[in-house]
Amino acid sequence: MKDNSFATRLKALLEQKRLTLAEVARAIGTSPPSVHRWTRGGEIDDENLRALARFLDVNWIWLRYGDEAIQSLQDTMTGEGALADERRRYLGEIMASEARLNLAQEMARIATWEWNVLTDELAIASGGEQIFGRPAEPVKARLLPFRALDLEALKERFGRGEGAPEWDVGVPQADGGGERWFTSRGRMVLDAHDRPSKVVGVSIEITQRKQMEKALARSETLLRKVIEMIPVGLFIADETGRITTANPEAERIWGGAPRVDLARYGDYKGRWARSGEALQGKDWTLARAVRTGEASPGEIVHIDAFDGESRTIIMSAMPLLDGEQGIIGAIEVNQDITALDRTEQSLRAIADQWRAIFEQPALAIAYEKHGHEGLHANPRFAELLGTAPDALAARPLADLMDAATRRAYDKALRGARPGEPAVFALRGRLKHAGASREVQLQVVRYPEDAAGAFRTLAFATEAQD
């Protein structure tokens, strides 16, 4: 591509006349950066173009368009009549169209270029170097990733002159300002012997799009890591109900998590914890969220996982809505509470067993809790004192003893090893509301800082002579 641009002619004139950018700027009433931009191919408006031409003492048409434009204008001016007028009108339209094209390319951040296959010369059209932010030579290595190909490989890449492949390139900026990104499209031109002659192309800046793509990729990576790491099972379905995502915890809970459509939610088996009734496919919270937009805060289900295990989960779901409140998908969260459920069942069984022991009629039992002075007595213990269990609720065990029994009780407590429970037996008398009964006591007294349900646990039987 012959370098016959406005920028080239302007730089040649400044060198010839030994003018600085500042001198030119002062002379035509503009700034030095504007003049510098023109010398690098930046667009110039008509008013500044004419002022620049007057200062440099050249024809403004030649300065802007070159020798060919002057020749065409001369040819037009030598014509006569209507034909000359029409040729002048066409020339004006062509010149105006070129100016509009250059301005549009600069505004759209589009650079045009040619690469000579034989000489490896890259010529960038007027304004292109400004768009790339670098001169042609540093741009070449990035812009032309096919430079090292032989002629046959070039013809294959560009479809023997018929195709226009696209590729993205990043151009590092000389000032350390990161990279500018461009998507490029090129077409190969063949000579008369069907040999590659040159590649002509256009490059459009897509830096903002690339930055957005990278930011989106980082966000997607972060979201994927979060989904993989959260300690609950997560299912995501699209607007049709098809399960598109199941994280590793969901796979573990269910022993595998098939990505099924809404019609096959029945492949997942479970029973309501509250009733034992089996769930149908439409009963799962994910199905309800997709079908009706229902948000479910938490429902307990016993599931039959695909690995043959039975587990208990809390399932919750919520629909995903677009800006117009239309359903575009749904999320379901499963929390595995199998261990907790089994612990609760064990605790309930232990509580039931203790209740059965405590309420049996053969053995008198009473206990005190840490931090509470009152006595919890079973019916048999209260019967020994001729009263009801509620009547003993405000009385510590020691207050029910006569003086001799209390001294023996305190002595036994003092004899316990520090930090260890005191376990002992004594014979004495318990009294309440005038009633007194001689009993045999078995006592376990726990340290004040001991963790547990009891501070004092006592078993009493009537003393036998």
C-alpha positions in Angstrom: 0.0 0.0 0.0 1.6 3.3 -1.1 1.7 5.7 1.8 0.1 8.7 0.2 -1.9 9.9 3.2 -2.7 13.3 4.6 -0.6 12.5 7.7 2.5 11.7 5.5 2.1 14.9 3.5 1.7 17.0 6.6 4.8 15.5 8.3 6.8 16.1 5.2 5.8 19.7 5.0 6.6 20.3 8.7 10.1 18.8 8.2 10.6 20.7 5.0 9.6 24.0 6.6 11.3 23.1 9.9 8.1 23.9 11.9 7.3 22.6 15.3 3.9 21.4 16.4 3.6 24.3 18.8 4.3 26.9 16.0 1.7 25.4 13.8 -0.8 25.2 16.6 -0.3 28.9 17.5 -0.6 29.9 13.8 -4.0 28.3 13.2 -5.4 28.7 16.7 -5.4 25.1 18.0 -3.4 22.9 20.4 -0.2 21.0 19.8 -1.8 17.7 20.7 -4.3 18.3 17.9 -1.5 18.9 15.3 0.3 15.8 16.6 -2.9 13.8 16.2 -3.1 14.9 12.6 0.4 13.8 11.9 -0.6 10.3 13.1 -3.6 10.1 10.9 -6.3 11.7 13.0 -9.3 13.2 11.3 -9.3 16.9 10.6 -12.3 19.1 10.0 -12.6 21.4 7.0 -12.1 24.6 8.9 -8.8 23.5 10.4 -7.8 21.9 7.1 -8.1 25.1 5.2 -6.4 27.1 7.9 -3.5 24.6 7.9 -3.2 24.8 4.1 -3.1 28.6 4.2 -0.4 28.6 6.8 1.7 26.1 4.9 1.0 27.8 1.6 -0.4 24.7 -0.2 -3.6 23.7 -1.9 -6.0 22.3 0.7 -7.3 19.7 -1.7 -3.8 18.4 -2.4 -3.0 18.4 1.4 -6.0 16.4 2.1 -6.3 14.1 -0.9 -3.0 14.2 -2.8 -1.8 14.6 -6.4 -4.5 12.4 -8.0 -7.2 14.6 -6.5 -5.6 17.7 -8.0 -5.3 16.0 -11.4 -8.9 15.0 -11.3 -9.9 18.5 -10.3 -7.9 20.0 -13.1 -9.4 17.6 -15.6 -12.8 18.6 -14.3 -12.1 22.3 -14.5 -11.0 22.0 -18.2 -14.3 20.6 -19.2 -17.2 22.7 -20.4 -20.8 23.0 -19.7 -23.1 20.6 -18.0 -20.6 17.7 -18.2 -18.0 19.8 -16.3 -20.5 20.7 -13.6 -21.5 17.1 -13.2 -17.9 15.9 -12.9 -17.2 18.6 -10.3 -20.3 17.5 -8.3 -19.2 13.9 -8.4 -15.7 14.8 -7.3 -17.1 16.8 -4.4 -19.3 13.9 -3.4 -16.4 11.5 -3.5 -14.3 13.8 -1.4 -17.1 14.2 1.1 -17.8 10.5 1.2 -14.1 9.8 1.9 -14.0 12.3 4.7 -17.2 10.8 6.2 -15.7 7.3 5.9 -12.5 8.2 7.7 -14.4 10.0 10.4 -16.8 7.0 10.8 -13.8 4.6 11.0 -12.1 6.7 13.6 -15.2 7.0 15.7 -16.0 3.3 15.4 -12.3 2.4 16.2 -11.8 0.6 12.9 -8.4 0.3 11.3 -7.7 -0.9 7.8 -4.4 -2.4 6.7 -2.5 -4.4 4.0 0.2 -7.0 4.4 2.5 -7.7 1.5 3.1 -11.4 1.5 6.4 -11.2 -0.3 8.1 -8.2 1.4 6.4 -8.7 4.8 5.6 -5.0 4.9 2.5 -4.0 6.9 0.9 -0.7 5.8 -1.8 0.7 8.1 -4.2 3.2 6.6 -4.5 6.8 7.8 -5.6 6.9 11.5 -5.0 3.2 12.0 -1.8 3.6 14.1 -3.7 5.9 16.5 -6.4 3.3 16.9 -3.9 0.5 17.5 -1.9 2.8 19.8 1.3 1.6 18.3 3.2 2.0 15.0 2.9 -0.7 12.3 6.1 -2.6 13.1 5.3 -3.5 16.8 1.7 -4.3 15.8 2.8 -6.7 13.1 3.7 -9.7 15.3 0.4 -9.7 17.0 -1.8 -8.7 14.1 -0.5 -11.3 11.7 -0.3 -14.7 13.5 0.0 -16.3 10.0 3.2 -14.6 8.9 5.3 -17.7 9.2 3.0 -19.8 7.0 4.2 -20.8 3.5 2.2 -19.8 0.5 0.1 -23.0 0.2 -0.8 -22.8 3.9 -1.8 -19.2 3.5 -4.1 -20.1 0.6 -5.7 -22.8 2.8 -6.1 -20.5 5.7 -7.8 -17.8 3.6 -9.8 -20.2 1.4 -7.7 -19.5 -1.7 -8.9 -15.9 -1.8 -12.6 -16.7 -1.2 -12.8 -16.6 2.6 -12.5 -13.9 5.2 -11.5 -15.6 8.5 -11.6 -13.8 11.8 -9.2 -13.7 14.7 -8.7 -11.7 17.9 -5.5 -10.0 18.8 -4.2 -8.1 21.8 -1.8 -5.2 21.3 0.3 -4.2 24.3 0.5 -0.4 24.7 3.8 1.3 24.8 2.9 3.5 27.8 2.2 0.4 30.0 -1.5 1.0 29.7 -2.4 -2.7 29.4 -3.7 -4.2 26.1 -6.1 -3.0 23.4 -8.0 -5.9 21.9 -9.1 -6.1 18.2 -11.1 -8.6 16.2 -9.7 -8.7 12.7 -11.0 -10.0 9.4 -8.8 -10.4 6.3 -9.1 -11.4 2.7 -6.2 -12.7 0.6 -5.5 -11.2 -2.8 -4.0 -13.4 -5.5 -1.9 -12.3 -8.4 -2.4 -13.2 -12.1 -0.6 -16.5 -11.5 -2.9 -17.5 -8.6 -0.2 -16.8 -6.0 -0.8 -14.9 -2.7 0.1 -11.3 -3.2 -1.3 -9.5 -0.1 -3.8 -9.8 2.7 -6.1 -6.8 3.2 -8.0 -6.5 6.4 -9.9 -4.5 8.9 -9.5 -4.5 12.7 -12.2 -3.3 15.1 -11.4 -2.5 18.7 -13.2 -4.8 21.2 -11.2 -3.9 24.3 -14.3 -3.1 26.4 -15.9 -6.4 25.2 -12.8 -8.4 26.1 -12.6 -6.8 29.5 -16.3 -7.6 30.1 -15.7 -11.2 28.9 -12.7 -11.6 31.3 -14.7 -10.1 34.2 -17.6 -12.5 33.4 -15.2 -15.5 33.2 -13.7 -14.5 36.6 -17.2 -14.2 38.1 -18.3 -17.6 36.6 -15.1 -19.2 38.0 -15.7 -17.7 41.4 -19.4 -18.8 41.4 -18.5 -22.3 40.3 -15.9 -22.6 43.1 -18.5 -21.4 45.6 -21.1 -23.9 44.4 -18.5 -26.7 44.6 -17.5 -25.7 48.2 -20.7 -24.9 49.9 -21.7 -27.5 52.5 -25.2 -28.0 51.2 -26.5 -29.8 48.2 -27.5 -27.4 45.4 -29.7 -28.1 42.4 -30.3 -25.6 39.6 -33.0 -26.0 37.0 -33.8 -24.0 33.9 -37.2 -22.6 33.0 -38.5 -26.0 31.7 -37.5 -27.7 35.0 -34.5 -29.6 33.5 -31.8 -30.0 36.2 -28.7 -28.3 34.8 -26.4 -28.2 37.8 -25.9 -30.4 40.9 -22.9 -29.6 43.1 -20.7 -32.3 44.7 -22.6 -32.2 48.0 -25.8 -32.9 46.2 -24.1 -35.8 44.5 -23.0 -37.2 47.8 -26.3 -36.8 49.5 -28.2 -38.5 46.8 -25.5 -41.0 45.8 -25.6 -39.5 42.3 -27.8 -36.7 40.9 -29.3 -37.4 37.5 -29.9 -34.3 35.4 -33.5 -35.2 34.6 -36.4 -33.2 33.1 -39.4 -32.1 35.1 -41.4 -35.1 33.9 -38.8 -37.5 35.6 -38.5 -35.9 39.0 -40.3 -39.0 40.2 -36.9 -40.8 39.8 -36.0 -39.1 43.1 -37.6 -41.1 46.0 -38.5 -39.8 49.4 -41.1 -39.8 52.2 -42.5 -36.8 54.2 -41.0 -36.9 57.7 -44.3 -35.6 59.1 -46.5 -38.3 57.6 -44.4 -41.0 56.1 -46.3 -40.5 52.8 -44.2 -41.0 49.6 -43.4 -37.9 47.5 -44.5 -37.7 43.9 -42.4 -35.9 41.3 -44.6 -32.8 41.5 -44.1 -32.6 45.3 -40.4 -31.8 45.3 -39.8 -28.1 46.2 -37.8 -27.6 42.9 -40.8 -28.8 40.9 -43.1 -26.4 42.7 -40.7 -23.5 42.3 -40.5 -24.0 38.5 -44.1 -24.8 37.9 -45.9 -22.2 40.1 -43.1 -19.9 41.5 -43.6 -21.2 45.0 -40.8 -20.5 47.5 -40.3 -23.2 50.1 -38.4 -22.2 53.3 -37.6 -25.8 54.5 -39.3 -29.2 54.5 -38.0 -32.4 56.1 -37.9 -35.5 53.9 -36.5 -39.0 54.4 -34.9 -39.9 51.1 -33.9 -43.2 49.4 -30.6 -42.2 47.7 -29.4 -43.8 44.4 -26.5 -45.5 46.3 -29.0 -47.5 48.4 -28.6 -45.4 51.6 -31.4 -43.8 53.5 -30.9 -40.2 54.5 -32.9 -37.3 56.0 -32.7 -33.8 54.4 -34.2 -30.4 54.8 -35.1 -29.2 51.3 -35.8 -25.6 50.3 -36.3 -24.0 46.9 -36.9 -20.6 45.3 -37.8 -19.6 41.8 -35.4 -17.4 39.6 -37.3 -14.5 38.1 -36.4 -12.1 35.2 -37.1 -8.4 35.2 -40.7 -8.9 34.3 -41.2 -11.5 37.1 -41.2 -14.4 34.7 -39.8 -17.7 35.9 -36.5 -18.5 34.2 -35.4 -21.3 36.5 -35.2 -22.4 40.2 -32.7 -23.3 42.9 -33.2 -26.1 45.5 -30.9 -26.5 48.5 -30.7 -29.9 50.4 -29.2 -30.0 53.9 -28.2 -33.4 55.1 -29.5 -33.8 58.7 -29.2 -37.6 58.8 -26.8 -37.6 61.7 -28.8 -35.0 63.6 -32.0 -36.9 63.0 -30.5 -40.1 64.3 -29.1 -38.3 67.3 -32.5 -36.8 68.0 -34.0 -40.3 67.7 -31.4 -41.6 70.1 -32.0 -38.8 72.6 -35.8 -39.3 72.4 -35.2 -43.0 73.1 -32.9 -42.2 76.1 -35.5 -39.7 77.4 -38.2 -42.2 77.1 -36.1 -44.8 78.9 -35.3 -42.3 81.7 -38.9 -41.3 82.0 -39.9 -44.9 82.3 -37.3 -45.5 85.1 -38.1 -42.3 86.9 -41.8 -42.9 87.0 -41.6 -46.6 88.0 -43.3 -47.2 91.5 -40.7 -49.5 93.1 -37.7 -47.1 93.5 -37.7 -43.6 95.0 -35.6 -41.3 92.8 -34.8 -37.6 93.1 -32.3 -35.2 91.4 -31.1 -31.7 91.4 -30.0 -29.8 88.3 -26.9 -27.5 88.0 -27.9 -24.0 88.9 -31.3 -25.0 90.4 -32.0 -25.4 94.1 -35.3 -27.3 93.7 -35.7 -31.0 93.9 -37.2 -33.2 91.2 -38.8 -36.2 92.9 -40.7 -39.1 91.4 -44.0 -40.2 92.9 -42.4 -43.0 95.0 -39.8 -40.5 96.6 -42.6 -38.1 97.5 -44.7 -41.0 98.9 -41.9 -41.8 101.4 -42.4 -38.3 102.8 -46.2 -38.4 102.7 -46.5 -35.6 100.1 -46.8 -34.9 96.4 -43.8 -34.3 94.1 -44.7 -30.7 93.5 -44.4 -30.0 97.2 -40.7 -30.8 97.1 -39.9 -28.6 94.0 -38.6 -25.7 96.1 -36.6 -27.8 98.6 -33.0 -28.9 98.2 -32.3 -32.5 99.2 -30.1 -31.5 102.1 -33.0 -29.5 103.6 -35.1 -32.7 103.9 -32.5 -34.3 106.2 -32.5 -34.2 110.0 -29.4 -32.8 111.7 -27.5 -36.2 112.1 -28.2 -37.2 108.5 -27.1 -33.7 107.3 -23.8 -34.0 109.1 -23.1 -37.4 107.6 -24.1 -36.1 104.2 -21.8 -33.0 104.4 -18.9 -35.3 105.7 -19.3 -37.6 102.7 -19.2 -34.6 100.3 -16.0 -33.3 101.9 -14.4 -36.7 101.5 -14.8 -36.7 97.7 -11.7 -36.1 95.5 -11.5 -32.7 94.0 -13.0 -32.5 90.5 -14.5 -36.0 90.8 -18.1 -37.1 91.6 -18.8 -38.0 95.2 -20.5 -41.4 95.3 -21.6 -42.7 98.7 -24.3 -44.4 100.7 -25.7 -43.4 104.1 -28.6 -44.2 106.4 -30.6 -41.4 107.9 -33.9 -39.7 108.2 -35.8 -37.5 105.7 -38.6 -35.3 107.0 -41.3 -33.0 105.5 -44.2 -31.2 107.1 -43.9 -33.1 110.3 -43.5 -36.5 108.7 -40.2 -38.4 109.2 -39.0 -41.6 107.5 -35.8 -43.5 108.0 -34.3 -44.4 104.7 -31.2 -45.8 103.0 -29.7 -43.3 100.5 -27.5 -43.9 97.5 -26.1 -40.5 96.4 -24.1 -39.3 93.4 -22.9 -35.7 93.7 -21.2 -34.1 90.7 -18.7 -31.1 90.9 -20.2 -27.7 90.3 -18.2 -27.3 87.1 -19.1 -30.7 85.7 -21.1 -30.8 82.5 -24.2 -32.9 82.6 -27.9 -33.0 83.4 -27.5 -33.6 87.1 -25.8 -32.0 90.1 -27.2 -34.5 92.6 -28.8 -37.9 91.9 -30.3 -39.8 94.8 -32.0 -43.2 95.2 -33.9 -44.0 98.4 -35.4 -47.1 99.9 -37.0 -47.6 103.3 -34.5 -48.6 106.0 -34.9 -52.2 107.1 -34.3 -53.1 110.7 
